[in-house]
Amino acid sequence: AASGTTTLGATIGTFTGTAGTAGDGTTALTGAITLIATNGTTATGLASNAQPADGDTLTVNGKTITFRSGSAPASTAVASGSGVSGNLVTDGSGNTTVYLGTAGTPAATVSDLLTAVDLASGVKTASITAGAATLATSFNQTASSVGGGAVTLKSSTGADLSVTGKADLLKSLGLSTSVGGGNATVSVNRT
């Protein structure tokens, strides 16, 4: 830091879950695994009990990730101030809608969900122009990812990370051991 300035924040917190699988129980979890199993293919989607349904939500640091069936709207059809990027529509302040897709349309993936978590935590930002969102990783932040079958969540340098949502979804991502339709919480504290 330059003389006379103070750098705020802490070291990014990291939480790596256990290795997860697609709905077939053997295919390793990757960022390309879809949140819903398209065309009934369990090797490319999450297990049926883990798949988010229309209207399900995750709460991340007080922001809301909402799941919707169908395809994301065109940039000309999103609410004023919001922007679309692939299967995501964000309001620019961390609240995001994840469009799950349908048979024959691109389905939202584990990577899409991690992007929505990063938008809510401030790890990523959205620049919105004419209904289109351009997403970028914020300065000095590290995006959440999936590798070797395991999801790694990252906090921002400015705040700890808290993710609350359906236990079966979080368990399928290897982030929780809780099961059921009730909520579970995963916390990633900065060091």
Secondary structure per residue as TSV (DSSP state, phi and psi in degrees):
chain	resnum	aa	ss	phi	psi
A	1	A	-	360.0	149.7
A	2	A	-	-69.0	157.7
A	3	S	T	-58.0	133.8
A	4	G	T	87.0	1.3
A	5	T	-	-113.5	157.2
A	6	T	-	-120.8	134.2
A	7	T	-	-95.3	121.9
A	8	L	-	-97.7	159.5
A	9	G	-	113.8	177.8
A	10	A	-	-137.2	177.4
A	11	T	-	-67.8	136.2
A	12	I	-	-56.1	133.0
A	13	G	-	-83.0	143.8
A	14	T	E	-128.8	134.3
A	15	F	E	-132.4	116.8
A	16	T	E	-105.9	121.9
A	17	G	-	-77.4	-176.7
A	18	T	-	-81.0	159.7
A	19	A	-	-62.8	131.8
A	20	G	-	-110.8	170.6
A	21	T	B	-132.7	164.9
A	22	A	-	-70.2	-179.2
A	23	G	T	-62.5	-18.2
A	24	D	T	-79.7	-7.6
A	25	G	S	81.7	-3.5
A	26	T	S	-126.7	-30.7
A	27	T	S	-72.7	123.0
A	28	A	B	-61.2	141.9
A	29	L	-	-64.7	132.3
A	30	T	-	-133.9	172.2
A	31	G	T	-66.4	-20.0
A	32	A	T	-87.0	-9.1
A	33	I	S	-63.6	132.2
A	34	T	B	-81.9	152.8
A	35	L	S	-71.0	-28.6
A	36	I	S	-118.6	150.3
A	37	A	-	-83.5	108.0
A	38	T	G	-77.4	140.2
A	39	N	G	54.9	27.8
A	40	G	G	70.4	13.7
A	41	T	-	-86.5	105.4
A	42	T	T	-76.4	-14.4
A	43	A	T	-79.2	-12.0
A	44	T	S	-116.4	-1.2
A	45	G	B	-132.4	168.9
A	46	L	-	-69.4	160.5
A	47	A	-	-58.2	149.3
A	48	S	T	-57.8	-38.1
A	49	N	T	-71.9	-16.2
A	50	A	T	-96.3	-15.7
A	51	Q	S	-66.3	129.2
A	52	P	-	-67.6	146.9
A	53	A	-	-107.7	162.1
A	54	D	T	-53.1	124.8
A	55	G	T	96.1	-14.3
A	56	D	-	-62.9	153.3
A	57	T	E	-136.3	157.4
A	58	L	E	-121.0	143.6
A	59	T	E	-110.9	122.9
A	60	V	E	-125.7	111.5
A	61	N	T	49.2	41.7
A	62	G	T	82.3	-4.5
A	63	K	E	-96.8	158.5
A	64	T	E	-114.9	130.7
A	65	I	E	-106.5	119.4
A	66	T	E	-111.7	134.4
A	67	F	E	-95.8	135.0
A	68	R	E	-130.5	142.2
A	69	S	S	-74.4	161.9
A	70	G	B	86.0	-170.9
A	71	S	-	-95.0	154.0
A	72	A	-	-64.4	146.8
A	73	P	-	-71.7	164.2
A	74	A	-	-68.6	158.4
A	75	S	G	-60.0	-25.8
A	76	T	G	-77.8	-10.1
A	77	A	G	-110.4	3.2
A	78	V	S	-84.6	158.9
A	79	A	-	-62.0	150.0
A	80	S	T	-56.4	132.8
A	81	G	T	91.1	-11.8
A	82	S	-	-100.5	163.9
A	83	G	E	-144.0	149.4
A	84	V	E	-106.0	140.7
A	85	S	E	-143.4	105.0
A	86	G	T	62.5	-119.9
A	87	N	T	-93.3	8.8
A	88	L	E	-115.0	141.0
A	89	V	E	-123.5	121.9
A	90	T	E	-119.7	150.4
A	91	D	-	-90.5	2.7
A	92	G	S	85.2	-10.1
A	93	S	S	-115.5	13.0
A	94	G	S	111.2	-13.7
A	95	N	-	-86.7	130.1
A	96	T	E	-136.0	142.9
A	97	T	E	-106.2	128.1
A	98	V	E	-102.8	116.9
A	99	Y	E	-89.0	119.2
A	100	L	-	-72.5	-21.0
A	101	G	B	84.4	176.6
A	102	T	-	-141.6	173.1
A	103	A	T	-56.5	128.5
A	104	G	T	91.0	-7.9
A	105	T	S	-120.4	155.4
A	106	P	-	-59.1	128.3
A	107	A	-	-95.5	148.2
A	108	A	-	-63.8	144.4
A	109	T	B	-113.6	172.7
A	110	V	H	-57.9	-39.8
A	111	S	H	-61.0	-40.0
A	112	D	H	-59.6	-44.1
A	113	L	H	-63.5	-42.4
A	114	L	H	-65.2	-35.0
A	115	T	H	-63.7	-41.7
A	116	A	H	-63.3	-39.8
A	117	V	H	-62.8	-44.3
A	118	D	H	-65.5	-33.9
A	119	L	H	-65.1	-40.6
A	120	A	H	-68.4	-34.6
A	121	S	H	-84.9	-14.1
A	122	G	T	92.9	0.5
A	123	V	S	-65.7	-35.0
A	124	K	E	-119.0	156.4
A	125	T	E	-125.3	160.2
A	126	A	E	-122.5	127.7
A	127	S	E	-103.7	119.3
A	128	I	E	-108.6	126.3
A	129	T	E	-137.6	121.5
A	130	A	T	50.8	42.7
A	131	G	T	82.2	-0.2
A	132	A	E	-108.2	137.5
A	133	A	E	-107.6	129.8
A	134	T	E	-105.5	119.3
A	135	L	E	-99.2	143.0
A	136	A	E	-148.3	150.9
A	137	T	E	-77.2	130.9
A	138	S	-	-65.6	157.3
A	139	F	T	-56.4	132.4
A	140	N	T	64.9	19.5
A	141	Q	-	-110.2	163.0
A	142	T	-	-126.6	126.9
A	143	A	-	-71.3	149.6
A	144	S	-	-68.0	155.2
A	145	S	E	-154.0	176.0
A	146	V	E	-135.8	132.8
A	147	G	E	-156.9	143.9
A	148	G	T	61.1	24.6
A	149	G	T	85.5	-6.1
A	150	A	E	-112.1	138.5
A	151	V	E	-85.3	134.4
A	152	T	E	-116.0	116.8
A	153	L	E	-94.3	142.8
A	154	K	E	-121.9	137.1
A	155	S	-	-82.6	170.1
A	156	S	-	-85.3	171.2
A	157	T	S	-73.9	-18.4
A	158	G	S	-94.1	-13.4
A	159	A	S	-159.8	150.0
A	160	D	-	-66.5	163.9
A	161	L	E	-111.2	133.2
A	162	S	E	-131.5	123.7
A	163	V	E	-121.4	121.1
A	164	T	E	-122.0	128.3
A	165	G	E	-171.4	-175.6
A	166	K	E	-53.0	125.9
A	167	A	H	-56.7	-41.9
A	168	D	H	-62.2	-36.6
A	169	L	H	-66.1	-48.4
A	170	L	H	-64.5	-36.2
A	171	K	H	-66.5	-40.4
A	172	S	H	-64.5	-25.7
A	173	L	T	-86.6	0.1
A	174	G	T	76.2	19.1
A	175	L	S	-99.2	-11.7
A	176	S	-	-150.4	156.1
A	177	T	S	-100.4	-5.7
A	178	S	-	-69.6	149.8
A	179	V	-	-129.3	162.9
A	180	G	S	110.8	176.6
A	181	G	S	-84.4	-9.5
A	182	G	S	-74.8	175.3
A	183	N	E	-87.5	149.2
A	184	A	E	-129.4	160.1
A	185	T	E	-126.0	136.4
A	186	V	E	-115.0	130.4
A	187	S	E	-118.6	138.3
A	188	V	E	-125.7	106.3
A	189	N	-	-92.5	144.1
A	190	R	-	-70.4	156.9
A	191	T	-	-100.9	360.0
